[in-house]
Amino acid sequence: MDVSLQSVENFYAIGDFPSRQQERAILNVLKATLQFPTTPEWKATNLADVLGSVWDIFIGVVRCIPPDHPWQDSLLQTLDIIRHWEGPFSWDEDGDEDLTEQAIQWKNLNSFMARLTRRSFNSGIMYGLWEIRRALEEPLEKGPDMECWLWVASEWMIQCADVSAGWMAPEEEVGEDMLRIHKGGSLCKDIDPLGIERWEFWKERFASFAADAENLQLDDAILGRIAEALETMRVVEESGEAVDDDRMVSDFTESGEPREKSGELREESWVHVSAEQESREQDGRGQESDQAESQGQEESQGQENRGQESRHQDDGEQESLEGESNKLPLFEAIAGHEPESTAVVHSLSGRRFKYGELLGDVARTRDQLLSATGKTSLNGERIAFLVENSYDYVVTLLAAFAARSLAVPLSPAFPAAELQYIINQSQAAIVVNSAKFAGRARDVLATGLEYQPAQLEIRKHLGGGPHEKIELEDVDFGGAGMMLYTSGTTNRPKGVLLPQSVLTAQARSLIEAWEYSSRDHLLHVLPLHHIHGTVNALLTPLFAGSAIEFLFPFNPSVVWSRLAAPLVASPQPNNKNNNNDSNDSNTTPPKEKITFFTVVPTVYSRLLSSHKDLPPDLSEAARDAVSPTHMRLAISGSAALPTPIKDAWRRLSRGTVLLERYGMTEVGMALSCGLRVADRVDASVGWPLPGVQARLADLDTGAILPEGPEGRDRPGEIQLRGPTIFKEYWRNPAATAKEFVPDDESPTNRNGTGNESQNTQRDAGRWFRTGDVAVRRAVSGAGAGAGQPGGEGGAQPWAKGDMYFILGRKSADIIKTGGEKVSALEVERELLSLDEVSEAAVVAVPSGKWGQKVGAVVILNRDVVPEGARWSPMDMRRALRHRLANYKIPQVLRVVDHIPRNAMGKINKKELVKEVFADHFSEDEL
């Protein structure tokens, strides 16, 4: 059989998105080689030559396939066929020098070898150890070579950290030959090559490169890889799961037959995928993504005409979002957690409450609710409550669920009239308060109500109770749920009804996307009357068995002290919130590492500005605490994240890239960037989350914008549906009808994308109009189409396709000026990138000439523009003229000392215009 590397000469033309003709050419070479007709006698004589030729071709192909490319998985399965082709294969030890001709080929080959090692070729870790040794254990010169070596070492660690850990601690004594192979580099000659000290040395070297990135001129891509490598090492350390030989299982049995799989890989080899693809093309159905095929997602026969709509979950996954019984899944989850593990801890007092005592406290509080109302059932009733951020809040919320009622959290910061409006509008059967807010509750209930609800003051829970096996078996979904009131930046707040089925779907979606677990310790500094604080930072961690630590209200210096606590010997700060818990005995201030932090952009801004005032030892400990080595995930949401804050946090934290997402009261979280650093793209909110289907509607015509190139960069209103969407606005059927649109079954309107649940019947025919405007864009290197789908350092399967970029609220952030549409968020982002600007809000100012003018309200950075100095509209225009098109540059400017925001950092822009631009038709146009 005459096979040579000439067959792959044209492979180097492969781009990030090769054509089907290129794909067919590559796969057919391998396919023809593997299917070459032979006899046992022929194989006995020619096997070595055949394997050598196939391996040459295979290496030629691998060198040309980028690391973040869907064909990687096909190549891995091809390798399995070669390995079981009645003979072993060996690495071409003489080929290293040739492979270093181009850095990109070296990265491609190492990435593939690392993935192969992670999958089924355990001894391949030797190559990884050599690459890590070259990058981390030998001196490196600044320049392209350094970046290449660090990239390769990071890739091996991202893919094979657990395999490396297994080889670094052998159970049996190794021989001299193995010790020579493991020998350390010149920088760690005195370190045991098979000991944990070497692992720690690698971590320190990675961290030192990241810390000195500016001097070494390392770009963000390399820093991202290093951060991801350190995070993978941290996960391996916490899980304690090093991979040994017994866990390295091939996709094929010893006889060469495909092995049955229940995990991420499909049973069929790439040969079957290729044949299926050709069949689809002949049938005119070749628009489905090759990536989806490589993940083995089944397409039903009844969906042939659905356009480019893509589905990310199989039936089992969709069913899991719906729930499998009528019992409250949250209570089932809590009952299944380790009873002695921490559920809630009060940060300032150290008082702890365990999962084993939670349901007992919930059951007793439910009984108190029934007794206080004099009713035998509270099914579907509204229970309003005014309780501080604490274990008492958690118990009250869950007690309302246990009573099959709608929990209505009230904000202590609201004025009395606002609280009375919510109580009246919700028709609450009872108002519950803690001792702290007893006086506030009396004042609210004294006057201004349309009726008199019952009242209950709950006792303070002290914790330390016995483990009670209470399963609340009599509790089903019933009318249980939560009702949150919208922020009311445009009209009076509306009650958003979130049944238990919706809350469960939202929590399970986030657990899949953000990978909450019992190992997480979340620091909670958010208010608890918004979706961010209740679902993201409370209910979802409870589902996952995480520990929730309350530290509210937010104080930047106190938060920094708490974050740094595990890394410094100094005691916690004194209680400044007058929390009576501090006087109780048997409490110890928490020192656990914070692994999960989800807040709003203003919190990150205040932390950044206050960090410089910390003492040197606390400052360094705080930086380490929020680095990828210690903090698993840091999320920003509820408002747009300015690029300067994101960049400054990455520098301060030595590599942590904030994850951005999009959500609202009515839908929970709908879009999110992925966990991979490469999937946290600046200014993007990512992809539809599991269980969510999304589409864009043209702002002028309402027509649904198509997926793919034709619909890219075309602004449209975000429309959503799925099991995570709210049921209705309470007692407001007109508003509910207005915000939902029926599904048009015509082919042009059936191209929403996402991880929608096919089993959801309630919302099958309607889409929720969010009022937010976005565009979709293709981002190279981001998403499941650009990397190994799922797990082990690859993109998550749901993070797929074009990414969403928010332009703003249709009513407040899309400014129509002189026939053009301007995104206020885009202009704000550019203003905030200027050194002179500390805060900014861009608004629509009424204009007789233009319809609307682009107006800017800014707070100046007084370190750059001193008090008394002027920053004029002309200065602003000069600074922005190379950043924005002329019609996008603000025509009017107001410099202020304060921009009002609500509890979640949002600005009521209509009120701001009235306050700041008193003359709506001013003539100060530039």
Residue pairs with C-beta under 8 A, 6 or more apart in sequence:
1 33
1 36
1 46
1 49
1 50
1 53
3 33
3 53
3 54
3 56
3 57
4 53
4 56
5 56
5 57
5 60
7 29
7 57
7 60
8 26
8 29
8 57
8 60
8 61
8 64
10 25
11 26
11 60
11 61
11 63
11 64
12 64
13 22
14 22
14 26
14 64
14 65
14 66
16 66
16 69
16 780
16 781
16 786
20 281
20 286
23 71
23 290
24 274
24 278
26 61
26 71
27 74
27 270
27 274
28 274
29 57
29 61
30 54
30 57
30 58
30 61
30 78
31 271
31 274
33 53
33 54
33 57
34 54
34 78
34 81
34 82
34 85
34 271
35 271
36 50
38 46
38 50
43 50
43 86
43 87
47 86
47 87
48 87
51 82
51 85
51 87
51 89
54 82
55 82
55 89
55 92
56 92
58 75
58 78
58 79
58 82
59 92
59 95
59 109
61 75
62 75
62 108
62 109
62 112
63 99
63 105
63 108
63 109
64 105
64 108
65 71
65 72
65 75
65 108
65 112
66 104
66 108
67 107
67 108
67 111
67 112
67 155
67 787
68 678
68 781
68 786
68 787
68 788
68 795
69 786
69 787
70 290
70 291
70 294
70 784
70 785
70 789
71 294
72 111
72 112
72 115
72 787
72 788
73 265
73 294
73 788
73 789
74 270
74 273
74 294
75 112
75 270
76 112
76 115
76 116
76 119
76 120
77 251
77 265
77 269
77 270
78 269
78 270
79 116
79 120
79 121
80 120
80 250
80 251
80 252
80 269
81 252
81 256
81 269
82 89
83 89
83 120
83 121
83 250
83 252
84 250
84 252
84 254
84 255
84 256
85 256
86 256
91 124
91 127
99 105
99 106
99 109
100 106
103 144
103 145
103 148
106 148
106 152
107 148
107 151
107 152
107 155
110 127
110 131
110 152
110 155
110 156
111 155
111 159
113 124
113 127
113 128
114 124
114 128
114 155
114 156
114 158
114 159
114 160
115 159
115 788
115 792
116 124
117 124
117 125
117 127
117 128
117 159
117 160
117 163
118 159
118 160
118 163
118 243
118 792
119 248
120 248
120 249
120 250
120 251
121 248
122 163
122 243
122 245
122 248
125 160
125 163
125 164
125 167
126 181
128 156
128 160
128 163
128 164
129 164
129 167
129 181
129 182
131 149
131 152
131 153
131 156
132 153
132 156
132 157
132 164
132 202
133 184
133 185
134 149
134 153
134 185
135 149
135 150
135 152
135 153
136 153
136 185
136 187
136 201
136 202
136 205
136 206
137 184
137 185
137 186
137 187
137 188
137 201
137 205
138 185
138 186
138 187
139 186
139 187
140 146
140 149
140 150
142 216
142 217
146 216
146 218
147 218
147 219
147 222
150 209
150 218
150 222
150 225
150 226
151 222
151 225
153 229
154 206
154 222
154 225
154 226
154 228
154 229
155 225
155 793
156 164
157 164
157 202
157 206
157 229
157 232
157 233
158 225
158 228
158 229
158 232
158 792
158 793
159 792
159 793
161 229
161 232
161 233
161 235
161 236
162 236
162 239
162 241
162 242
162 243
163 242
163 243
164 199
165 199
165 236
165 242
165 243
166 242
166 243
166 244
168 194
168 195
168 196
168 198
168 199
169 194
169 195
169 196
169 242
170 194
174 182
174 194
179 193
179 194
182 193
182 194
183 193
184 191
184 193
184 198
187 201
187 205
188 198
188 201
191 197
191 198
191 201
192 198
199 233
202 233
203 230
203 233
203 629
206 226
206 229
206 230
207 230
207 627
207 629
207 654
209 216
209 218
209 226
210 218
210 223
210 226
210 227
210 230
210 654
210 655
211 654
213 222
213 223
220 650
223 650
223 655
224 655
224 657
224 677
224 678
225 677
226 655
227 628
227 654
227 655
227 656
227 657
227 677
228 628
228 676
228 677
228 793
230 627
230 628
230 629
230 655
231 628
231 629
231 632
232 793
234 628
234 629
234 630
234 632
235 632
236 242
238 519
239 519
249 259
250 259
251 258
251 259
251 261
251 265
251 269
252 258
252 259
253 259
258 267
258 268
258 269
259 267
260 267
261 267
264 295
264 789
264 790
264 791
265 296
266 273
266 294
266 295
266 296
267 296
268 296
270 294
273 293
273 294
276 293
277 286
277 290
277 293
280 286
280 288
285 304
287 307
287 308
288 299
288 310
289 310
289 785
289 800
289 801
291 784
291 785
291 789
291 800
292 310
292 800
294 789
295 784
295 789
295 790
295 797
297 311
297 312
297 314
298 314
299 311
303 309
305 747
306 747
306 750
306 751
307 706
307 707
307 747
307 748
307 750
307 751
308 706
308 707
308 708
308 751
308 753
309 707
309 750
309 751
309 752
309 753
310 707
310 753
310 800
310 801
311 755
311 756
311 758
312 690
312 754
312 755
312 797
312 798
312 800
313 321
313 690
313 691
313 755
313 757
313 798
315 758
315 759
317 690
318 691
318 757
318 758
318 759
319 759
320 508
321 504
321 505
321 508
321 509
321 690
321 691
321 723
321 757
322 501
322 505
322 723
322 757
322 759
322 760
323 329
323 501
323 504
326 476
326 477
327 473
327 475
327 476
328 401
328 402
328 472
328 475
328 476
328 477
328 480
328 500
329 500
329 504
329 543
330 398
330 401
330 500
330 503
330 504
330 507
330 539
330 542
330 543
331 359
331 398
331 401
331 402
331 471
331 472
331 475
332 471
333 542
333 543
333 544
333 545
334 343
334 355
334 358
334 359
334 542
335 359
335 469
335 470
335 471
337 343
337 355
337 518
337 545
338 355
338 518
338 545
339 354
339 355
339 356
339 467
340 354
340 355
340 356
340 467
341 354
341 355
341 518
341 545
341 547
342 352
342 353
342 354
342 355
342 547
343 353
343 354
343 355
343 358
343 391
343 394
343 542
343 547
343 548
344 352
344 353
344 390
344 391
344 394
344 547
344 548
344 549
344 550
345 351
345 352
345 353
345 547
345 548
345 549
345 550
345 590
346 352
346 390
346 391
346 549
346 550
346 579
346 581
347 523
347 549
347 550
347 551
347 562
347 589
347 590
348 551
348 558
348 572
348 575
348 577
348 579
348 581
348 582
348 589
349 575
349 579
349 581
349 582
349 584
349 587
349 589
350 572
350 587
350 588
350 589
350 590
351 391
351 462
351 463
351 581
351 584
351 587
352 463
352 464
352 587
352 590
353 391
353 461
353 463
354 463
354 467
355 545
356 466
356 467
356 468
357 463
357 464
357 465
357 466
357 467
357 468
358 394
358 395
358 398
359 468
359 470
359 471
359 472
360 465
360 468
360 470
361 395
361 461
361 465
362 395
362 398
362 399
362 402
362 470
362 472
363 399
363 402
363 470
363 472
365 395
365 396
365 399
365 402
365 458
366 399
366 402
366 403
368 399
368 456
368 458
369 378
369 383
369 399
369 400
369 403
369 405
369 430
369 432
369 456
370 376
370 377
370 378
370 403
372 430
372 454
372 455
372 456
373 381
373 429
373 430
373 454
374 454
375 381
375 429
377 404
378 403
378 404
378 405
378 429
379 403
379 404
379 405
379 478
379 479
380 404
380 405
380 406
380 478
380 479
381 403
381 405
381 406
381 428
381 429
381 430
381 479
382 405
382 406
382 408
382 426
382 427
382 428
382 429
382 483
383 400
383 403
383 405
383 406
383 407
383 408
383 428
383 429
383 430
383 432
384 408
384 409
384 410
384 422
384 423
384 426
384 428
384 430
384 431
384 432
384 453
385 393
385 396
385 397
385 400
385 407
385 408
385 409
385 410
385 431
385 432
385 433
386 410
386 412
386 419
386 431
386 432
386 433
386 434
386 437
386 440
386 441
386 444
387 393
387 396
387 432
387 433
387 434
387 437
387 458
388 412
388 434
388 436
388 437
388 552
389 524
389 527
389 528
389 550
389 552
390 434
390 550
391 461
391 463
391 550
392 434
392 458
392 460
392 461
393 409
393 528
394 538
394 542
394 548
395 458
395 461
396 407
396 432
396 458
397 407
397 409
397 482
397 534
397 538
400 406
400 407
400 480
400 482
401 407
401 475
401 480
401 481
401 500
402 472
402 475
402 480
403 480
404 475
404 476
404 477
404 478
404 479
404 480
405 429
405 479
405 480
406 426
406 479
406 480
406 481
406 482
406 483
406 497
407 481
407 482
407 483
408 422
408 426
408 428
408 482
408 483
408 485
408 495
409 482
409 484
409 528
409 529
409 534
410 419
410 422
410 423
410 529
411 419
411 527
411 529
411 903
412 437
412 440
413 527
413 903
414 422
416 443
416 444
416 448
417 448
418 493
419 444
420 444
420 448
420 449
421 492
421 493
422 485
422 493
422 495
423 431
423 444
423 449
423 453
424 449
424 450
424 451
425 495
425 730
425 731
426 483
426 495
426 730
427 451
427 731
428 453
429 453
429 454
430 453
430 454
430 455
430 456
431 441
431 444
431 445
431 453
431 454
431 455
431 456
432 455
432 456
432 457
432 458
433 440
433 441
433 455
433 456
433 457
433 458
434 457
434 458
434 460
435 457
435 460
438 457
441 455
441 457
445 452
445 453
445 455
462 584
464 586
477 499
477 500
477 501
479 499
480 499
480 500
481 497
481 498
481 499
481 500
481 502
481 503
482 498
482 503
482 534
483 495
483 496
483 497
483 498
483 730
484 495
484 496
484 498
484 529
484 530
484 531
484 534
484 665
485 493
485 494
485 495
485 496
485 529
485 665
486 493
486 494
486 496
486 665
486 666
487 493
487 530
487 665
487 902
487 904
487 906
488 494
489 812
489 902
489 906
489 907
489 908
489 909
489 910
489 911
490 811
490 812
490 910
494 729
494 730
494 732
494 735
495 729
495 730
495 731
495 732
496 665
496 666
496 726
496 729
496 730
497 726
497 727
497 728
497 729
497 730
498 506
498 668
498 726
498 727
499 727
501 723
502 668
502 723
502 724
502 725
502 726
502 727
503 535
503 539
505 691
505 722
505 723
505 724
505 757
506 535
506 539
506 540
506 668
506 669
506 691
506 724
507 535
507 539
507 540
507 543
508 543
508 690
508 691
509 668
509 669
509 689
509 690
509 691
509 692
509 724
509 755
510 516
510 535
510 536
510 540
510 668
510 669
510 689
511 540
511 543
511 544
512 690
512 798
513 669
513 672
513 674
513 675
513 689
513 690
513 796
513 798
514 633
514 635
514 659
514 672
514 675
515 675
516 540
516 541
516 543
516 544
516 546
516 596
517 544
517 545
517 546
518 544
518 545
518 546
519 546
519 595
520 541
520 544
520 546
520 547
520 595
520 596
520 632
521 546
521 547
521 549
521 592
521 593
521 594
521 595
521 596
522 537
522 541
522 546
522 547
522 548
522 549
522 594
522 595
522 596
522 597
522 598
523 549
523 551
523 559
523 562
523 563
523 594
523 596
523 597
524 533
524 537
524 538
524 548
524 549
524 550
524 551
524 552
525 551
525 552
525 553
525 554
525 559
525 599
525 603
526 532
526 533
526 537
526 552
526 598
526 599
526 600
526 904
527 533
527 552
527 903
527 904
528 534
528 538
529 903
530 638
530 665
530 903
530 904
531 663
531 664
531 665
531 668
532 598
532 600
532 637
532 638
532 663
532 904
535 668
535 669
536 598
536 635
536 637
536 663
536 669
537 548
537 598
538 548
541 547
541 548
541 596
542 548
546 596
547 592
549 562
549 590
549 592
549 594
551 558
551 559
551 562
553 577
554 599
554 603
554 606
555 576
556 606
556 607
556 609
556 610
557 573
557 610
557 613
557 614
558 573
558 576
559 607
560 607
560 610
560 611
560 614
560 618
560 622
561 572
561 573
561 618
562 572
562 590
562 594
563 594
563 622
563 625
563 626
564 618
564 621
564 622
564 624
564 625
565 572
565 589
565 590
565 591
566 591
566 592
566 593
566 625
566 630
567 621
567 624
567 625
567 630
568 617
568 618
568 621
570 617
570 618
571 589
572 589
575 582
581 587
593 625
593 630
593 631
594 625
594 630
594 631
595 630
595 631
595 632
595 633
596 631
596 632
596 633
597 626
597 631
597 633
597 634
597 635
598 633
598 634
598 635
598 636
598 637
599 635
599 636
600 636
600 637
600 638
600 639
600 904
600 905
601 636
601 638
601 639
601 640
601 641
601 642
601 645
601 905
602 639
602 901
602 905
603 905
604 636
604 641
604 645
604 649
604 658
605 642
605 645
608 645
608 648
608 649
608 652
611 619
611 622
611 623
611 652
612 619
614 622
623 652
623 653
623 654
624 630
624 654
625 631
626 634
626 649
626 652
626 653
626 656
627 653
627 654
627 655
627 656
628 653
628 654
628 655
628 656
631 653
631 656
633 659
633 675
634 649
634 653
634 656
634 658
634 659
635 658
635 659
635 660
635 661
636 645
636 646
636 658
636 659
636 660
637 660
637 661
637 662
637 663
637 669
638 663
638 904
638 905
638 906
639 904
639 905
639 906
640 806
640 808
640 825
640 828
640 829
641 658
641 660
642 828
642 829
642 832
642 833
643 682
643 683
643 829
643 832
643 833
644 832
644 833
645 832
646 657
646 658
646 682
649 656
649 658
650 656
650 657
650 658
657 677
657 680
658 680
659 672
659 673
659 675
659 680
660 672
660 673
660 680
660 683
660 684
660 685
660 686
661 669
661 671
661 672
661 673
661 685
661 686
662 669
662 670
662 671
662 672
662 685
662 686
662 718
662 772
662 804
662 806
663 669
663 670
663 671
664 670
664 770
664 772
665 726
666 725
666 726
666 739
666 768
666 770
667 692
667 720
667 724
667 725
667 726
667 768
667 770
668 724
669 689
669 724
670 688
670 689
670 692
670 694
670 718
670 720
670 724
670 770
671 685
671 686
671 687
671 688
671 689
671 692
671 694
671 804
672 685
672 686
672 687
672 689
673 679
673 680
673 681
673 684
673 685
673 686
673 687
673 799
673 803
674 680
674 686
674 687
674 782
674 783
674 795
674 796
674 799
675 796
676 787
676 793
676 794
676 795
676 796
676 799
678 781
678 782
678 786
678 787
678 795
679 686
679 782
679 783
679 795
679 796
679 799
681 779
681 782
681 803
683 805
683 829
684 777
684 779
684 803
684 804
684 805
685 774
685 803
685 804
685 805
685 806
686 799
686 803
686 804
687 754
687 783
687 798
687 799
687 800
687 801
687 803
687 804
688 694
688 720
688 753
688 754
688 755
688 756
688 798
689 724
689 754
689 755
689 798
690 755
690 798
691 722
691 723
691 724
691 755
691 756
691 757
692 720
692 722
692 724
692 754
692 755
692 756
693 720
693 721
693 722
693 752
693 753
693 754
693 755
693 756
694 718
694 719
694 720
694 752
694 753
694 754
694 804
695 704
695 705
695 718
695 719
695 751
695 752
695 753
695 767
696 704
696 705
696 711
696 714
696 715
696 716
696 717
696 718
696 719
696 774
696 775
696 776
697 703
697 704
697 705
697 716
697 717
697 719
697 769
698 704
698 705
698 714
698 716
699 715
699 716
699 717
699 773
699 810
699 814
699 821
703 748
703 749
704 744
704 748
704 749
704 751
704 752
705 711
705 714
705 716
705 776
706 748
706 751
707 751
707 753
707 776
707 801
707 802
708 802
709 778
711 776
712 775
712 776
712 777
712 778
712 802
713 775
713 776
713 777
714 775
714 776
715 773
715 774
715 775
715 807
715 814
715 821
715 823
716 773
716 774
716 775
717 769
717 770
717 771
717 772
717 773
717 810
718 770
718 772
718 773
718 774
718 804
719 741
719 752
719 767
719 768
719 769
719 770
720 767
720 768
720 770
721 743
721 752
721 756
721 763
721 764
721 766
721 767
721 768
722 754
722 755
722 756
722 757
722 760
722 763
723 757
723 760
723 763
725 763
725 768
726 768
727 762
728 736
729 735
729 736
729 739
739 768
739 769
739 771
740 766
740 767
740 768
740 769
741 766
741 767
741 769
742 765
742 766
742 767
743 749
743 750
743 764
743 765
743 766
743 767
744 750
752 767
753 801
754 798
755 798
771 809
771 810
771 811
772 806
772 808
772 809
772 810
773 806
773 807
773 808
773 809
773 810
773 813
773 814
773 823
774 804
774 805
774 806
774 807
775 804
775 805
775 807
776 802
776 803
776 804
776 805
777 802
777 803
777 805
778 802
778 803
779 802
779 803
780 786
781 787
782 795
782 799
782 803
783 795
783 799
783 800
783 801
783 803
784 790
784 794
784 795
784 796
784 797
784 798
784 799
784 800
785 795
785 800
785 801
786 795
787 793
787 794
787 795
788 794
788 795
789 795
789 796
789 797
790 796
790 797
806 825
807 813
807 814
807 823
807 825
807 826
808 814
808 823
808 824
808 825
812 824
812 843
812 844
812 909
812 910
813 823
813 824
813 825
813 842
813 909
814 821
814 822
814 823
814 824
815 821
815 822
815 823
815 824
815 842
815 843
815 844
815 852
815 853
815 854
816 822
816 844
816 851
816 852
817 844
817 847
817 850
817 851
817 852
817 853
817 854
817 887
817 891
818 850
818 851
818 887
820 887
820 888
822 854
822 887
822 888
824 841
824 842
824 843
824 844
824 854
824 909
825 842
826 884
826 888
827 842
827 854
827 856
827 884
827 888
827 889
827 890
828 840
828 841
828 842
830 880
830 883
830 884
831 837
831 840
831 842
831 856
831 858
831 876
831 880
831 890
832 839
832 840
833 883
834 879
834 880
835 861
835 864
836 860
836 861
836 864
836 865
836 871
836 875
836 879
837 858
837 859
837 860
837 861
838 858
838 859
838 860
838 861
838 862
839 858
839 859
839 899
840 856
840 857
840 858
840 859
841 856
841 857
841 858
841 899
841 907
841 909
841 912
842 854
842 855
842 856
842 857
842 890
843 855
843 856
843 857
843 909
843 912
843 913
843 916
843 917
844 852
844 853
844 854
844 855
844 909
844 913
845 852
845 853
845 854
845 855
845 891
845 892
845 913
845 917
845 920
845 922
846 852
846 853
846 913
846 920
846 921
847 853
847 921
847 925
848 921
849 925
850 891
850 925
853 890
853 891
853 892
853 925
854 887
854 888
854 889
854 890
854 891
854 892
855 890
855 891
855 892
855 893
855 894
855 913
855 916
855 917
856 876
856 890
856 892
856 893
856 894
857 894
857 896
857 899
857 912
857 916
858 893
858 894
858 895
858 896
859 895
859 896
859 897
859 898
859 899
860 871
860 895
865 871
871 895
872 893
873 890
873 892
873 893
873 924
873 926
874 926
876 889
876 890
876 893
877 889
877 926
880 889
880 890
881 889
891 925
891 926
892 917
892 922
892 924
892 925
894 916
894 917
896 916
899 907
899 912
900 907
900 908
900 911
900 912
900 915
901 907
902 908
913 920
